[in-house]
Structures are given as C-alpha cells and as structure tokens.
Amino acid sequence: MSISKQNQTLMVLLEVLKEKSSVFCYNKDSGSAEIIRLLTCEMEKQEFLPVIWIYWNENGQMCSLDVERVTSFHVFRNFTSTLIKIDKMLSKSKHLILLADLTTFKPEQNSQPYIHFISVLLRKNEEYNSTLVTMVNEEEMNPLIRTELIPYFKNEFVLKNKRMKKTNDELIDIKYDTSRNILHLEPYLQNDLNKIREIFSLTPEEKKELDRIVGQSIEEYRTSM
C-alpha cells in the first residue's frame, strides 16, 4: 500500500472525526487504547488544537498524548464547576476533548451524574465546533451508557479484529495496525474489491480470477484469527 493511499485513508477518517463527537466501542483484543492515542495525536497534529483531557479516577491523571498544550480535569462530583471552566475555554477557541474510557464508570455506585455531565459536554462540543473522542468496552458497557449517552454521539465506531467500522456507514470500514508506534490504515478488503469492480470493467475470466485471489486472502485472514 502506497504512502499516498495511507495518507488518503487517514485524511478521510480525520475529516469524519473533525468537529464531531465520536465514541469507539472496543473488545479486549482491539488494542483500543493505542489506536485512540495515535489517532488523537494525528488530529492534534493536523489541527494544532489545544487538548482537554478529562478523567474519572486518579489512576487516569496522566494524559498519554505526546502534546504540549493539555489541560486536565479530574471529574469527581465537581460537575458544574468543571463544565463552567470548559465552557469558557471552548468559547475562546476550538479544542480537542479526550475523555477517559467510559467503562471506568462501572466502579461508581451512581453513574447517572457522569452521564449527565457528558451529555451537557456533548452539546457544548457541538455548539463550539470542537472535536471530542472517547471509548467504551462493548462487553462491559453500563446499560445507562448505551441508552442515555451513546445515541447522542455523532459518530459511533466498532473496533474489532483490527478493523474499525463506523455504525450505519458502509464507507468507513478500515483495517488498522499500531505496531512500532505508528498508525497504519487501509480500506477493508471487501470495500477494495467493490471499488475495483466499479472502476474497471472486468472480463468473466478476470472476475473469476479476482474472486479466487480475494477468496484465498479472506480464508487466510480467517484462519489467522
């Protein structure tokens, strides 16, 4: 895959995330923390945005992004005062808002105040055209998060088997790799096949050979899982 194709895939994804709120639903094998870290670094690099890092417990006080302009907020019952401070910051300039994993609400006896806090934050993010990103474990998701919070994110992605797929959008279906601390993206194999067939008029023999090659690649991918 060429560098230009890699950059093109990244630019398309960054454009989808730009000035929107996005949640990435992951499973335990998806490498979600690393993909979110590298992806948000790319967003910060492209837009030169200051970062707001919000976390729910003291274990998450360090922001893993390698950026200079980071303002951290430990949200623990101080919901109103934190929202006032963030509102003032957003009113002055666009920001990249990174929320700690929503799954960490689970140890809290009452997650409703946190869900209300994020609901207000989502509205503020949209009002000021900022960008917000977070993630949640799809297998351990608090029912309230699923019913009262997730539907209000503009983008919902599923991370599974090194594949990133946007819910209700067949165009955003991407394979990803984060080895060597580098974010590598490419369109998912099946999407590539559809594009090839749309662009080129293949003879029956060529289609048969292409199907054989793709089928072999899919089978090799399945057996490696």
Residue, then its C-alpha position, 0 to 999 in steps of 0.5 A: m500500500s502506497i504512502s499516498k493511499q495511507n495518507q488518503t485513508l487517514m485524511v478521510l477518517l480525520e475529516v469524519l472525526k473533525e468537529k464531531s463527537s465520536v465514541f469507539c466501542y472496543n473488545k479486549d483484543s482491539g488494542s483500543a487504547e493505542i489506536i485512540r492515542l495515535l489517532t488523537c495525536e494525528m488530529e492534534k497534529q493536523e489541527f494544532l488544537p489545544v487538548i482537554w483531557i478529562y478523567w474519572n479516577e486518579n489512576g487516569q491523571m496522566c494524559s498519554l498524548d505526546v502534546e504540549r498544550v493539555t489541560s486536565f480535569h479530574v471529574f469527581r462530583n465537581f460537575t458544574s464547576t468543571l463544565i463552567k471552566i470548559d465552557k469558557m475555554l471552548s468559547k475562546s477557541k476550538h479544542l480537542i476533548l479526550l475523555a477517559d474510557l467510559t467503562t471506568f464508570k462501572p466502579e461508581q455506585n451512581s453513574q447517572p451524574y457522569i452521564h449527565f455531565i457528558s451529555v451537557l459536554l456533548r452539546k457544548n462540543e457541538e455548539y463550539n465546533s470542537t472535536l471530542v473522542t472517547m471509548v467504551n468496552e462493548e462487553e462491559m458497557n453500563p446499560l445507562i451508557r448505551t441508552e442515555l449517552i451513546p445515541y447522542f454521539k455523532n459518530e459511533f465506531v466498532l473496533k474489532n479484529k483490527r478493523m474499525k467500522k463506523t455504525n450505519d456507514e458502509l464507507i468507513d470500514i478500515k483495517y488498522d495496525t499500531s505496531r512500532n508506534i505508528l498508525h497504519l490504515e487501509p480500506y477493508l478488503q471487501n470495500d477494495l474489491n467493490k471499488i475495483r469492480e466499479i472502476f474497471s470493467l472486468t472480463p468473466e475470466e478476470k472476475k473469476e480470477l479476482d474472486r479466487i485471489v480475494g477468496q484465498s486472502i479472506e480464508e487466510y485472514r480467517t484462519s489467522m484469527 
